[in-house]
Amino acid sequence: MDFDIDNEKIIIEKDGKKVEYKILFTFDSEDTMKSYVGYTDDSIGSNGRKNIFVSSYSPFDGKEALESITDERELAMVNEVLEQIDRESNS
C-alpha cells in the first residue's frame, strides 16, 4: 500500500483500483516501536459514524508498507487511543 504522510493521504490498491484515503491522525508507540495511522474514505458505517481505519507501520525499518493490527494488546492500545481522540473531539 502506498502512503504519504506529508501529503495527508494514503493510496491503497483494492481490486485493481487505487483508492485514496484521507489521513486523520498519526501516533507512535514506544512499546511496539511502530507508528500508527488513522485514515478514512469518508464513508459512513451502520452506526451512523464515519468509518475510520487504523494500520501500523515501522518507520525505523525502511519499509513503507502498512500492516494490519492483529495482536490483542496492540488492538487494545489502539482502541484506547481512538477513545481518547473521540473524547477530546467531543469536548
C-alpha positions in Angstrom: 0.0 0.0 0.0 1.3 3.4 -0.9 1.0 6.1 1.6 2.4 9.6 2.0 2.1 11.2 5.5 3.4 14.5 4.2 0.5 14.9 1.7 -2.1 13.7 4.2 -3.3 10.8 2.1 -3.0 7.1 1.7 -3.5 5.3 -1.6 -4.5 1.7 -1.4 -5.0 -0.7 -4.3 -8.2 -2.6 -3.9 -9.5 -5.0 -6.5 -7.1 -3.5 -9.1 -8.2 0.1 -8.4 -6.4 2.8 -6.5 -8.5 4.2 -3.6 -7.4 7.4 -1.9 -8.0 7.8 1.9 -7.6 10.9 4.0 -5.2 10.7 6.9 -6.9 11.8 10.2 -4.1 11.2 12.7 -0.8 9.5 13.4 0.8 8.4 16.6 3.9 6.5 17.7 4.2 3.8 20.4 7.4 3.2 22.3 6.1 -0.2 23.4 5.7 -1.6 19.9 8.3 0.6 18.2 5.8 1.2 15.5 3.9 4.2 14.1 0.2 4.2 13.5 -2.0 6.0 11.1 -5.8 6.5 11.2 -7.5 7.2 7.9 -10.9 7.4 6.3 -12.6 7.2 2.9 -15.4 9.4 4.4 -18.0 6.5 4.2 -20.5 6.2 7.0 -20.9 2.9 8.9 -24.1 1.2 10.1 -23.6 3.1 13.4 -24.0 6.4 11.6 -20.4 7.4 12.2 -17.6 7.9 9.8 -15.5 4.7 9.1 -12.0 5.0 10.4 -9.3 2.5 9.7 -6.0 2.2 11.6 -2.9 0.5 10.4 0.6 0.3 11.7 3.9 0.8 10.0 7.5 0.7 11.1 9.3 3.9 10.2 12.6 2.6 11.6 13.0 -0.4 9.3 12.9 1.4 6.0 9.7 -0.2 4.8 6.8 1.9 3.6 4.1 -0.8 4.0 1.0 -0.6 6.1 0.3 -3.6 8.3 -2.9 -4.9 9.8 -3.2 -4.8 13.5 -3.9 -8.4 14.8 -2.2 -8.6 18.2 -4.7 -8.3 21.1 -2.6 -6.0 23.2 -1.9 -3.8 20.2 -5.6 -3.7 19.3 -6.5 -2.7 22.9 -3.9 0.1 22.8 -5.2 1.4 19.5 -8.8 1.4 20.8 -7.7 3.4 23.9 -6.1 6.0 21.6 -9.3 6.1 19.4 -11.5 6.6 22.5 -9.2 9.4 23.8 -9.4 11.1 20.4 -13.2 10.7 20.4 -13.4 12.2 24.0 -11.2 15.2 23.0 -13.2 15.9 19.9 -16.4 16.0 21.8 -15.1 18.4 24.5 
